[in-house]
Each structure stands twice: as structure tokens, then as C-alpha cells.
């Protein structure tokens, strides 16, 4: 478990799946996702991969709750290895429920997660990939100290995603 000023980041548990599915199946949380809302089977496999990542690497995506209301899961996110084309990179990712938007949680979360990755895990660099029209997430990555490093043609027929990086 890791804490920020207002958030608790904890290892996900199987009991968190229902909320994981709710957040990832919400059309609002997928406005910038070319694949659209996550269906039940995709959510099951994604959640299982998140739990497996923890088993294999002893870190991964967290369940995110508010300190003031620790029973209320407001999002999921963290660091995990992800393919960027053919190359595996340490990726910062997150998805918050719409009711948590506009409160600075994503930036607070991202700054803490980056510090954890660079300092506690002693990683040399962390990447983030974002759709170019997701202006809010672009701002979060930039406020968290990440810089634009390039583009990735990861969605056929769509504009290239932006790749951000932060290094030690």
C-alpha cells in the first residue's frame, strides 16, 4: 500500500473486479479509447493480467481509493510492462471513474507513481502513451514531469498516439 495526500493505492483484490468492470465499461471513461467501453470478457482478462503482473513483478496496477472514503474505489492504475509496438516498456496507466474527475487525483496519483517507479523500484525510465485528443491526460503527464518523446502508430486508421517519458 502507498498513500498520497488524499489517496490510498493498494494491491488489487479479486473482490475489486466488479468496480473495475464498472469503470472500464463506462462510455465516459472511454471517450478517447478507439476500442470503446470494455466488455465483460475483456475486463476479466485485463483484470487477470493485472493480478498476474503483481505475482510476476511484485508491483503493478493499484486499486485507487480516497483516504476519506476507503470503501469507495475511484480508479485503477499504476506501472506495468506494456508493448509499444515490438518493444516492452514500463508504462504508467490509469483510469478514474467520472465522479473522481476534476479533483487533481490523476496528477497526484501520477506524480506518486512516477516517484515510486524511479526511486522505490529503481527504474531508469517510465513511459506513458496517450491518444492525441485526450488533452486532459496529456496535461496530467506533463504536470507529472513527463516529456513528449515521440509517436506510436498503435491504432490502425487513427492518429498516432503520443509517447511520453520521464527518466531518472
PyMOL CGO cylinders between C-alpha atoms (Angstrom):
from pymol import cmd
from pymol.cgo import CYLINDER

trace = [
    CYLINDER, 0.00, 0.00, 0.00, 1.12, 3.51, -0.85, 0.3, 1, 1, 1, 1, 1, 1,
    CYLINDER, 1.12, 3.51, -0.85, -0.54, 6.77, 0.15, 0.3, 1, 1, 1, 1, 1, 1,
    CYLINDER, -0.54, 6.77, 0.15, -0.61, 10.25, -1.29, 0.3, 1, 1, 1, 1, 1, 1,
    CYLINDER, -0.61, 10.25, -1.29, -2.12, 13.29, 0.41, 0.3, 1, 1, 1, 1, 1, 1,
    CYLINDER, -2.12, 13.29, 0.41, -5.68, 12.20, -0.49, 0.3, 1, 1, 1, 1, 1, 1,
    CYLINDER, -5.68, 12.20, -0.49, -5.41, 8.72, -1.99, 0.3, 1, 1, 1, 1, 1, 1,
    CYLINDER, -5.41, 8.72, -1.99, -4.59, 5.17, -0.99, 0.3, 1, 1, 1, 1, 1, 1,
    CYLINDER, -4.59, 5.17, -0.99, -3.05, 2.94, -3.66, 0.3, 1, 1, 1, 1, 1, 1,
    CYLINDER, -3.05, 2.94, -3.66, -3.40, -0.72, -2.76, 0.3, 1, 1, 1, 1, 1, 1,
    CYLINDER, -3.40, -0.72, -2.76, -2.76, -4.04, -4.43, 0.3, 1, 1, 1, 1, 1, 1,
    CYLINDER, -2.76, -4.04, -4.43, -5.93, -5.14, -6.22, 0.3, 1, 1, 1, 1, 1, 1,
    CYLINDER, -5.93, -5.14, -6.22, -8.00, -8.00, -4.85, 0.3, 1, 1, 1, 1, 1, 1,
    CYLINDER, -8.00, -8.00, -4.85, -10.39, -10.30, -6.70, 0.3, 1, 1, 1, 1, 1, 1,
    CYLINDER, -10.39, -10.30, -6.70, -13.26, -8.52, -4.93, 0.3, 1, 1, 1, 1, 1, 1,
    CYLINDER, -13.26, -8.52, -4.93, -12.33, -5.32, -6.83, 0.3, 1, 1, 1, 1, 1, 1,
    CYLINDER, -12.33, -5.32, -6.83, -13.28, -6.80, -10.20, 0.3, 1, 1, 1, 1, 1, 1,
    CYLINDER, -13.28, -6.80, -10.20, -16.90, -5.61, -10.22, 0.3, 1, 1, 1, 1, 1, 1,
    CYLINDER, -16.90, -5.61, -10.22, -15.81, -2.00, -9.76, 0.3, 1, 1, 1, 1, 1, 1,
    CYLINDER, -15.81, -2.00, -9.76, -13.00, -2.47, -12.30, 0.3, 1, 1, 1, 1, 1, 1,
    CYLINDER, -13.00, -2.47, -12.30, -15.60, -3.58, -14.83, 0.3, 1, 1, 1, 1, 1, 1,
    CYLINDER, -15.60, -3.58, -14.83, -17.97, -0.69, -13.99, 0.3, 1, 1, 1, 1, 1, 1,
    CYLINDER, -17.97, -0.69, -13.99, -15.25, 1.92, -14.52, 0.3, 1, 1, 1, 1, 1, 1,
    CYLINDER, -15.25, 1.92, -14.52, -13.85, 0.34, -17.69, 0.3, 1, 1, 1, 1, 1, 1,
    CYLINDER, -13.85, 0.34, -17.69, -17.28, -0.34, -19.18, 0.3, 1, 1, 1, 1, 1, 1,
    CYLINDER, -17.28, -0.34, -19.18, -18.42, 3.28, -18.72, 0.3, 1, 1, 1, 1, 1, 1,
    CYLINDER, -18.42, 3.28, -18.72, -18.62, 5.13, -22.07, 0.3, 1, 1, 1, 1, 1, 1,
    CYLINDER, -18.62, 5.13, -22.07, -17.40, 8.34, -20.34, 0.3, 1, 1, 1, 1, 1, 1,
    CYLINDER, -17.40, 8.34, -20.34, -14.13, 6.73, -19.25, 0.3, 1, 1, 1, 1, 1, 1,
    CYLINDER, -14.13, 6.73, -19.25, -13.58, 5.54, -22.81, 0.3, 1, 1, 1, 1, 1, 1,
    CYLINDER, -13.58, 5.54, -22.81, -14.18, 8.79, -24.71, 0.3, 1, 1, 1, 1, 1, 1,
    CYLINDER, -14.18, 8.79, -24.71, -10.63, 8.63, -26.10, 0.3, 1, 1, 1, 1, 1, 1,
    CYLINDER, -10.63, 8.63, -26.10, -10.38, 4.85, -26.38, 0.3, 1, 1, 1, 1, 1, 1,
    CYLINDER, -10.38, 4.85, -26.38, -10.75, 3.74, -30.01, 0.3, 1, 1, 1, 1, 1, 1,
    CYLINDER, -10.75, 3.74, -30.01, -11.89, 0.31, -28.76, 0.3, 1, 1, 1, 1, 1, 1,
    CYLINDER, -11.89, 0.31, -28.76, -14.74, 1.86, -26.78, 0.3, 1, 1, 1, 1, 1, 1,
    CYLINDER, -14.74, 1.86, -26.78, -16.03, 0.59, -23.44, 0.3, 1, 1, 1, 1, 1, 1,
    CYLINDER, -16.03, 0.59, -23.44, -14.51, -2.65, -22.19, 0.3, 1, 1, 1, 1, 1, 1,
    CYLINDER, -14.51, -2.65, -22.19, -16.81, -5.67, -22.42, 0.3, 1, 1, 1, 1, 1, 1,
    CYLINDER, -16.81, -5.67, -22.42, -17.09, -8.19, -19.60, 0.3, 1, 1, 1, 1, 1, 1,
    CYLINDER, -17.09, -8.19, -19.60, -14.74, -10.81, -21.10, 0.3, 1, 1, 1, 1, 1, 1,
    CYLINDER, -14.74, -10.81, -21.10, -12.09, -8.23, -21.96, 0.3, 1, 1, 1, 1, 1, 1,
    CYLINDER, -12.09, -8.23, -21.96, -12.39, -6.78, -18.44, 0.3, 1, 1, 1, 1, 1, 1,
    CYLINDER, -12.39, -6.78, -18.44, -11.95, -10.28, -16.96, 0.3, 1, 1, 1, 1, 1, 1,
    CYLINDER, -11.95, -10.28, -16.96, -8.80, -10.96, -18.98, 0.3, 1, 1, 1, 1, 1, 1,
    CYLINDER, -8.80, -10.96, -18.98, -7.38, -7.47, -18.33, 0.3, 1, 1, 1, 1, 1, 1,
    CYLINDER, -7.38, -7.47, -18.33, -8.00, -7.77, -14.59, 0.3, 1, 1, 1, 1, 1, 1,
    CYLINDER, -8.00, -7.77, -14.59, -6.44, -11.24, -14.55, 0.3, 1, 1, 1, 1, 1, 1,
    CYLINDER, -6.44, -11.24, -14.55, -3.36, -9.85, -16.35, 0.3, 1, 1, 1, 1, 1, 1,
    CYLINDER, -3.36, -9.85, -16.35, -3.17, -7.07, -13.74, 0.3, 1, 1, 1, 1, 1, 1,
    CYLINDER, -3.17, -7.07, -13.74, -3.18, -9.65, -10.92, 0.3, 1, 1, 1, 1, 1, 1,
    CYLINDER, -3.18, -9.65, -10.92, -0.64, -11.81, -12.79, 0.3, 1, 1, 1, 1, 1, 1,
    CYLINDER, -0.64, -11.81, -12.79, 1.67, -8.80, -13.23, 0.3, 1, 1, 1, 1, 1, 1,
    CYLINDER, 1.67, -8.80, -13.23, 1.71, -8.41, -9.45, 0.3, 1, 1, 1, 1, 1, 1,
    CYLINDER, 1.71, -8.41, -9.45, 2.59, -12.07, -8.99, 0.3, 1, 1, 1, 1, 1, 1,
    CYLINDER, 2.59, -12.07, -8.99, 5.39, -11.92, -11.54, 0.3, 1, 1, 1, 1, 1, 1,
    CYLINDER, 5.39, -11.92, -11.54, 6.92, -8.49, -10.74, 0.3, 1, 1, 1, 1, 1, 1,
    CYLINDER, 6.92, -8.49, -10.74, 5.69, -7.65, -7.22, 0.3, 1, 1, 1, 1, 1, 1,
    CYLINDER, 5.69, -7.65, -7.22, 4.21, -4.37, -8.49, 0.3, 1, 1, 1, 1, 1, 1,
    CYLINDER, 4.21, -4.37, -8.49, 1.57, -3.35, -11.00, 0.3, 1, 1, 1, 1, 1, 1,
    CYLINDER, 1.57, -3.35, -11.00, -1.75, -1.59, -11.24, 0.3, 1, 1, 1, 1, 1, 1,
    CYLINDER, -1.75, -1.59, -11.24, -3.27, -0.49, -7.95, 0.3, 1, 1, 1, 1, 1, 1,
    CYLINDER, -3.27, -0.49, -7.95, -6.83, -0.14, -6.77, 0.3, 1, 1, 1, 1, 1, 1,
    CYLINDER, -6.83, -0.14, -6.77, -7.23, 3.57, -6.01, 0.3, 1, 1, 1, 1, 1, 1,
    CYLINDER, -7.23, 3.57, -6.01, -9.43, 4.80, -3.15, 0.3, 1, 1, 1, 1, 1, 1,
    CYLINDER, -9.43, 4.80, -3.15, -9.90, 8.10, -1.35, 0.3, 1, 1, 1, 1, 1, 1,
    CYLINDER, -9.90, 8.10, -1.35, -8.37, 8.29, 2.13, 0.3, 1, 1, 1, 1, 1, 1,
    CYLINDER, -8.37, 8.29, 2.13, -11.60, 9.86, 3.38, 0.3, 1, 1, 1, 1, 1, 1,
    CYLINDER, -11.60, 9.86, 3.38, -13.72, 7.05, 1.92, 0.3, 1, 1, 1, 1, 1, 1,
    CYLINDER, -13.72, 7.05, 1.92, -11.56, 3.92, 1.59, 0.3, 1, 1, 1, 1, 1, 1,
    CYLINDER, -11.56, 3.92, 1.59, -14.51, 1.70, 0.70, 0.3, 1, 1, 1, 1, 1, 1,
    CYLINDER, -14.51, 1.70, 0.70, -15.14, 3.70, -2.48, 0.3, 1, 1, 1, 1, 1, 1,
    CYLINDER, -15.14, 3.70, -2.48, -12.90, 2.61, -5.36, 0.3, 1, 1, 1, 1, 1, 1,
    CYLINDER, -12.90, 2.61, -5.36, -12.42, 5.63, -7.65, 0.3, 1, 1, 1, 1, 1, 1,
    CYLINDER, -12.42, 5.63, -7.65, -9.98, 4.14, -10.14, 0.3, 1, 1, 1, 1, 1, 1,
    CYLINDER, -9.98, 4.14, -10.14, -7.25, 1.75, -11.12, 0.3, 1, 1, 1, 1, 1, 1,
    CYLINDER, -7.25, 1.75, -11.12, -3.74, 2.45, -12.33, 0.3, 1, 1, 1, 1, 1, 1,
    CYLINDER, -3.74, 2.45, -12.33, -0.05, 2.04, -11.82, 0.3, 1, 1, 1, 1, 1, 1,
    CYLINDER, -0.05, 2.04, -11.82, 3.05, 0.76, -13.53, 0.3, 1, 1, 1, 1, 1, 1,
    CYLINDER, 3.05, 0.76, -13.53, 3.15, -2.30, -15.75, 0.3, 1, 1, 1, 1, 1, 1,
    CYLINDER, 3.15, -2.30, -15.75, 5.12, -3.64, -18.65, 0.3, 1, 1, 1, 1, 1, 1,
    CYLINDER, 5.12, -3.64, -18.65, 3.37, -2.92, -21.94, 0.3, 1, 1, 1, 1, 1, 1,
    CYLINDER, 3.37, -2.92, -21.94, 4.28, -3.46, -25.58, 0.3, 1, 1, 1, 1, 1, 1,
    CYLINDER, 4.28, -3.46, -25.58, 4.98, -0.27, -27.51, 0.3, 1, 1, 1, 1, 1, 1,
    CYLINDER, 4.98, -0.27, -27.51, 4.94, -1.80, -30.97, 0.3, 1, 1, 1, 1, 1, 1,
    CYLINDER, 4.94, -1.80, -30.97, 7.57, -4.55, -30.66, 0.3, 1, 1, 1, 1, 1, 1,
    CYLINDER, 7.57, -4.55, -30.66, 9.30, -3.14, -27.59, 0.3, 1, 1, 1, 1, 1, 1,
    CYLINDER, 9.30, -3.14, -27.59, 8.26, -3.73, -23.97, 0.3, 1, 1, 1, 1, 1, 1,
    CYLINDER, 8.26, -3.73, -23.97, 8.39, -0.62, -21.79, 0.3, 1, 1, 1, 1, 1, 1,
    CYLINDER, 8.39, -0.62, -21.79, 7.42, 0.29, -18.23, 0.3, 1, 1, 1, 1, 1, 1,
    CYLINDER, 7.42, 0.29, -18.23, 4.11, 2.08, -18.70, 0.3, 1, 1, 1, 1, 1, 1,
    CYLINDER, 4.11, 2.08, -18.70, 2.22, 4.49, -16.45, 0.3, 1, 1, 1, 1, 1, 1,
    CYLINDER, 2.22, 4.49, -16.45, -1.50, 3.99, -16.89, 0.3, 1, 1, 1, 1, 1, 1,
    CYLINDER, -1.50, 3.99, -16.89, -4.69, 4.90, -15.06, 0.3, 1, 1, 1, 1, 1, 1,
    CYLINDER, -4.69, 4.90, -15.06, -8.43, 5.15, -15.40, 0.3, 1, 1, 1, 1, 1, 1,
    CYLINDER, -8.43, 5.15, -15.40, -10.59, 7.05, -12.93, 0.3, 1, 1, 1, 1, 1, 1,
    CYLINDER, -10.59, 7.05, -12.93, -14.36, 6.94, -12.51, 0.3, 1, 1, 1, 1, 1, 1,
    CYLINDER, -14.36, 6.94, -12.51, -16.07, 10.11, -13.82, 0.3, 1, 1, 1, 1, 1, 1,
    CYLINDER, -16.07, 10.11, -13.82, -17.10, 11.18, -10.31, 0.3, 1, 1, 1, 1, 1, 1,
    CYLINDER, -17.10, 11.18, -10.31, -13.39, 11.46, -9.44, 0.3, 1, 1, 1, 1, 1, 1,
    CYLINDER, -13.39, 11.46, -9.44, -12.56, 13.73, -12.38, 0.3, 1, 1, 1, 1, 1, 1,
    CYLINDER, -12.56, 13.73, -12.38, -11.61, 17.38, -11.99, 0.3, 1, 1, 1, 1, 1, 1,
    CYLINDER, -11.61, 17.38, -11.99, -10.16, 16.99, -8.48, 0.3, 1, 1, 1, 1, 1, 1,
    CYLINDER, -10.16, 16.99, -8.48, -6.48, 16.66, -9.38, 0.3, 1, 1, 1, 1, 1, 1,
    CYLINDER, -6.48, 16.66, -9.38, -6.42, 12.98, -8.43, 0.3, 1, 1, 1, 1, 1, 1,
    CYLINDER, -6.42, 12.98, -8.43, -4.84, 11.83, -11.71, 0.3, 1, 1, 1, 1, 1, 1,
    CYLINDER, -4.84, 11.83, -11.71, -1.91, 14.24, -11.31, 0.3, 1, 1, 1, 1, 1, 1,
    CYLINDER, -1.91, 14.24, -11.31, -1.49, 13.40, -7.62, 0.3, 1, 1, 1, 1, 1, 1,
    CYLINDER, -1.49, 13.40, -7.62, -1.58, 9.70, -8.48, 0.3, 1, 1, 1, 1, 1, 1,
    CYLINDER, -1.58, 9.70, -8.48, 0.81, 10.04, -11.43, 0.3, 1, 1, 1, 1, 1, 1,
    CYLINDER, 0.81, 10.04, -11.43, 3.43, 12.03, -9.51, 0.3, 1, 1, 1, 1, 1, 1,
    CYLINDER, 3.43, 12.03, -9.51, 3.43, 9.47, -6.68, 0.3, 1, 1, 1, 1, 1, 1,
    CYLINDER, 3.43, 9.47, -6.68, 3.53, 6.54, -9.11, 0.3, 1, 1, 1, 1, 1, 1,
    CYLINDER, 3.53, 6.54, -9.11, 6.45, 8.03, -11.04, 0.3, 1, 1, 1, 1, 1, 1,
    CYLINDER, 6.45, 8.03, -11.04, 8.38, 8.66, -7.80, 0.3, 1, 1, 1, 1, 1, 1,
    CYLINDER, 8.38, 8.66, -7.80, 7.67, 5.07, -6.73, 0.3, 1, 1, 1, 1, 1, 1,
    CYLINDER, 7.67, 5.07, -6.73, 8.92, 3.71, -10.05, 0.3, 1, 1, 1, 1, 1, 1,
    CYLINDER, 8.92, 3.71, -10.05, 12.09, 5.77, -10.23, 0.3, 1, 1, 1, 1, 1, 1,
    CYLINDER, 12.09, 5.77, -10.23, 13.01, 5.66, -6.55, 0.3, 1, 1, 1, 1, 1, 1,
    CYLINDER, 13.01, 5.66, -6.55, 11.48, 2.60, -4.86, 0.3, 1, 1, 1, 1, 1, 1,
    CYLINDER, 11.48, 2.60, -4.86, 11.67, 0.28, -7.89, 0.3, 1, 1, 1, 1, 1, 1,
    CYLINDER, 11.67, 0.28, -7.89, 14.89, 1.96, -9.09, 0.3, 1, 1, 1, 1, 1, 1,
    CYLINDER, 14.89, 1.96, -9.09, 13.74, 2.03, -12.72, 0.3, 1, 1, 1, 1, 1, 1,
    CYLINDER, 13.74, 2.03, -12.72, 15.63, 4.23, -15.18, 0.3, 1, 1, 1, 1, 1, 1,
    CYLINDER, 15.63, 4.23, -15.18, 12.63, 5.42, -17.20, 0.3, 1, 1, 1, 1, 1, 1,
    CYLINDER, 12.63, 5.42, -17.20, 8.85, 5.36, -17.28, 0.3, 1, 1, 1, 1, 1, 1,
    CYLINDER, 8.85, 5.36, -17.28, 6.67, 5.80, -20.35, 0.3, 1, 1, 1, 1, 1, 1,
    CYLINDER, 6.67, 5.80, -20.35, 3.09, 6.85, -20.92, 0.3, 1, 1, 1, 1, 1, 1,
    CYLINDER, 3.09, 6.85, -20.92, 1.05, 6.52, -24.09, 0.3, 1, 1, 1, 1, 1, 1,
    CYLINDER, 1.05, 6.52, -24.09, -1.94, 8.77, -24.70, 0.3, 1, 1, 1, 1, 1, 1,
    CYLINDER, -1.94, 8.77, -24.70, -4.36, 9.46, -27.52, 0.3, 1, 1, 1, 1, 1, 1,
    CYLINDER, -4.36, 9.46, -27.52, -3.61, 12.91, -29.02, 0.3, 1, 1, 1, 1, 1, 1,
    CYLINDER, -3.61, 12.91, -29.02, -7.16, 14.18, -28.44, 0.3, 1, 1, 1, 1, 1, 1,
    CYLINDER, -7.16, 14.18, -28.44, -7.05, 13.30, -24.73, 0.3, 1, 1, 1, 1, 1, 1,
    CYLINDER, -7.05, 13.30, -24.73, -5.95, 16.79, -23.73, 0.3, 1, 1, 1, 1, 1, 1,
    CYLINDER, -5.95, 16.79, -23.73, -6.66, 16.21, -20.03, 0.3, 1, 1, 1, 1, 1, 1,
    CYLINDER, -6.66, 16.21, -20.03, -4.34, 13.20, -19.80, 0.3, 1, 1, 1, 1, 1, 1,
    CYLINDER, -4.34, 13.20, -19.80, -1.67, 14.99, -21.84, 0.3, 1, 1, 1, 1, 1, 1,
    CYLINDER, -1.67, 14.99, -21.84, -1.76, 17.78, -19.23, 0.3, 1, 1, 1, 1, 1, 1,
    CYLINDER, -1.76, 17.78, -19.23, -1.58, 15.24, -16.38, 0.3, 1, 1, 1, 1, 1, 1,
    CYLINDER, -1.58, 15.24, -16.38, 1.53, 13.62, -17.87, 0.3, 1, 1, 1, 1, 1, 1,
    CYLINDER, 1.53, 13.62, -17.87, 3.18, 17.00, -18.44, 0.3, 1, 1, 1, 1, 1, 1,
    CYLINDER, 3.18, 17.00, -18.44, 2.32, 18.24, -14.92, 0.3, 1, 1, 1, 1, 1, 1,
    CYLINDER, 2.32, 18.24, -14.92, 3.82, 14.99, -13.62, 0.3, 1, 1, 1, 1, 1, 1,
    CYLINDER, 3.82, 14.99, -13.62, 7.17, 15.83, -15.22, 0.3, 1, 1, 1, 1, 1, 1,
    CYLINDER, 7.17, 15.83, -15.22, 6.90, 13.69, -18.35, 0.3, 1, 1, 1, 1, 1, 1,
    CYLINDER, 6.90, 13.69, -18.35, 8.00, 14.97, -21.76, 0.3, 1, 1, 1, 1, 1, 1,
    CYLINDER, 8.00, 14.97, -21.76, 6.80, 14.16, -25.25, 0.3, 1, 1, 1, 1, 1, 1,
    CYLINDER, 6.80, 14.16, -25.25, 9.25, 11.65, -26.73, 0.3, 1, 1, 1, 1, 1, 1,
    CYLINDER, 9.25, 11.65, -26.73, 7.58, 10.54, -29.95, 0.3, 1, 1, 1, 1, 1, 1,
    CYLINDER, 7.58, 10.54, -29.95, 4.56, 8.90, -31.53, 0.3, 1, 1, 1, 1, 1, 1,
    CYLINDER, 4.56, 8.90, -31.53, 3.30, 5.36, -31.86, 0.3, 1, 1, 1, 1, 1, 1,
    CYLINDER, 3.30, 5.36, -31.86, 1.15, 4.04, -34.68, 0.3, 1, 1, 1, 1, 1, 1,
    CYLINDER, 1.15, 4.04, -34.68, -0.80, 1.67, -32.44, 0.3, 1, 1, 1, 1, 1, 1,
    CYLINDER, -0.80, 1.67, -32.44, -4.38, 2.07, -33.68, 0.3, 1, 1, 1, 1, 1, 1,
    CYLINDER, -4.38, 2.07, -33.68, -4.90, 1.31, -37.39, 0.3, 1, 1, 1, 1, 1, 1,
    CYLINDER, -4.90, 1.31, -37.39, -6.71, 4.09, -39.20, 0.3, 1, 1, 1, 1, 1, 1,
    CYLINDER, -6.71, 4.09, -39.20, -6.39, 6.51, -36.26, 0.3, 1, 1, 1, 1, 1, 1,
    CYLINDER, -6.39, 6.51, -36.26, -3.96, 9.36, -35.49, 0.3, 1, 1, 1, 1, 1, 1,
    CYLINDER, -3.96, 9.36, -35.49, -0.75, 8.17, -33.85, 0.3, 1, 1, 1, 1, 1, 1,
    CYLINDER, -0.75, 8.17, -33.85, -0.67, 8.01, -30.05, 0.3, 1, 1, 1, 1, 1, 1,
    CYLINDER, -0.67, 8.01, -30.05, 1.73, 10.29, -28.19, 0.3, 1, 1, 1, 1, 1, 1,
    CYLINDER, 1.73, 10.29, -28.19, 4.54, 8.72, -26.17, 0.3, 1, 1, 1, 1, 1, 1,
    CYLINDER, 4.54, 8.72, -26.17, 5.71, 10.49, -23.03, 0.3, 1, 1, 1, 1, 1, 1,
    CYLINDER, 5.71, 10.49, -23.03, 8.80, 9.65, -20.97, 0.3, 1, 1, 1, 1, 1, 1,
    CYLINDER, 8.80, 9.65, -20.97, 10.45, 10.56, -17.71, 0.3, 1, 1, 1, 1, 1, 1,
    CYLINDER, 10.45, 10.56, -17.71, 13.95, 9.43, -16.82, 0.3, 1, 1, 1, 1, 1, 1,
    CYLINDER, 13.95, 9.43, -16.82, 15.99, 9.37, -13.63, 0.3, 1, 1, 1, 1, 1, 1,
]
cmd.load_cgo(trace, "trace")
